[in-house]
Amino acid sequence: SFYMSSAERETKAISDIVHNTQEFFKKISFLCLGMLVLLVLFSKTIIKTDYDAFYVASLTLILGINYYFNYYFGIAHQLLIKADQKIYIVQSIQMITLILNAGICIAAMKAGMGIHGVKLIGVFVFLLNPIVYRIYVKKYFSISKKIYDPNRAFPKKKEGIIHHISYFIHRNTDIVILSLFCGVKEVSVYSVYYSIVYAIENLLNAVASGISAAIGNIIAKSEKNLLWNSFQVYEAFNTILTSFFYTAAAVLIVPFIRIYTQGVTDVEYSRPLFAYLLILAQWFYCIRIPYGNVVNAAGHYRQTKPGAYLEAVLNLGISLLAVKQYGLNGVIFGTLAAMLTRTIYTVWYLSKNILQRKIRMFIKQAGANLLLGIGIAALFPLVYTVSTDNFLSWFRDAFFVSSVILLLFAVLNFFVYHALVVAFAESLRKRVLKKPSDNK
């Protein structure tokens, strides 16, 4: 609805949808708040740790309250800004608050402030995001305080919440299960590795958000040929970036962790198998970003509910079954199985129902990049050892490794996307040849 209304600049419709969206997410925020209260009350019981109950409960409250603030204050305005293809506004605001938070937290830690104080600072800093979104929307959009059409529905919201629950399970299942069955030390190992792969995911999502907003407007205007051509470029760009970043991570992450955790002896942080499984799971998750964004932009929430259900069930089920015997590796294997299944389902649905193209195009393109990535991750350490002495030497090696990997993927994808490259070159040639005649 945001895409359609924004594309047509229907002021009254946008205003009604914003109000409806705000009310919807306020209900979700209260649900999150209730869940957070329960988690705070029983945190000491369900989390294995030597810290006292007040320490655990208060830290849980501080870490979880951001979810409530985000849903209650900011999501509706953020969605509107993205739909208006102003993703750079959202990214700029997030970048500024991230840098601001990092600077203040570093200063606070140097001043001797404990983890509770540092994390509480983060709560207030990140609260600036929804506040600035609200100010921006109030300035650049005519959002009325009244509702023009009380019967104007927020379509597919029930189906949309199912997808959001699936995403929530994807984001939090591993931590919860590890906390219950393995203790906070294994959670610490998971968090260190996940923070790296999650940073790559955020980068890919930031790139995709701007493109998906444009594609959302293309879908809203029913421009099928433009959708096909735009998606081809979008998919190629995402496939190459995803494969490059996660392949580089597969080669570099364990040496980085060894340097990062030097002197830590309470738990073993060098977990190559876990690292490879986690990176592979994230690769499958990120490779489907264009497909998932187009499905969402087209509003096909109800039609793709089976994929969301299947992902959530597989993630929870396999992780719970495997955690006792295989621990950290068992949990991430459940995530990998869920990501693979959901990706196949999403690609199949989009190819059949929206793009009307053969799924073998995806298999060929993604499969070639996956095989090259696995080959590099397996063979590169045999011919080149990344330094674990210090960060300076690691960065030097990381630059060399990344350059080689980027070159290999560039060569591969020149042949994989040869037709797309030729079409782009021909289009560029025609533009260049056309300019002299235009000047005349």
BELSULRA-V171689 format. One line per field, one symbol per residue. ss: DSSP state (H for helix, E for strand, C for the rest). psi: psi as a letter, one per 40 degrees, with the letter a starting at -180 (. if undefined). burial: + if it has 16 or more other C-alpha atoms within 10 Angstrom, else -. Layout:
BEGIN
ss=???
psi=???
burial=???
END
This chain:
BEGIN
ss=CHHHHHHHCCHHHHHHHHHHHHHHHHHHHHHHHHHHHHHHHHHHHHCCCCCCHHHHHHHHHHHHHHHHHHHHHHHHHHHHHHHCCCHHHHHHHHHHHHHHHHHHHHHHHHCCCCHHHHHHHHHHHHHHHHHHHHHHHHHHCCCCCCCCCCCCCCCCHHHHHHHHHHHHHHHHHHHHHHHHHCCHHHHHHHHHHHHHHHHHHHHHHHHHHHHHHHHHHHHHCCCHHHHHHHHHHHHHHHHHHHHHHHHHHHHHHHHHHHHHCCCCCCCCCCCHHHHHHHHHHHHHHHHCHHHHHHHHHCCCCCCCHHHHHHHHHHHHHHHHHHHHHHHHHHHHHHHHHHHHHHHHHHHHHHHHHCCCCCCHHHHHHHHHHHHHHHHHHHHHHHHCCCCCCCHHHHHHHHHHHHHHHHHHHHHHHHHHCHHHHHHHHHHHHHHHHHHHHHHC
psi=dddddddefgdddddddddddddddddddddddddddddddedddehhieiidddddddddddedddddddddedddddddddeffddddddddddddddddddddddddeeiidddddddddddeedcddddddddddeighidihdgeehigifdddddddddddddddedddddddddeidddddddddddddddddddddddddddddddddddddefgddddddddddddddddddddddddddddeddddddddehehediheggddddddddddddddddedddddddddeffdddedddddddddddddddddedddebddddddddddddddddddddddddddddfihedddddddddddddddddddddddehhhifdiddddddddddddddddddddddedddfdddddddddddddddddddddd.
burial=+++++++----+++++++++++-+++-++--++--++-+++-++--++----+--++-++++-+++-++++++++++++++++++++-+++-++--+---+---+--+-------++++++++-++++++-+++--+-----+---+------+----+++++--+--++--+++++++-++++++++++--++--+--++--++-++++++++++++++------++--+--+++-+++++++++++++++++++++----------+++--++++++++++++++++++++++++++++--++-++-+++++++-+++-++---+++++++++++++++++++++++++--++------+--++--++-+++-++--------+++-----+--++--++--++--+--++--+---+--------------------
END
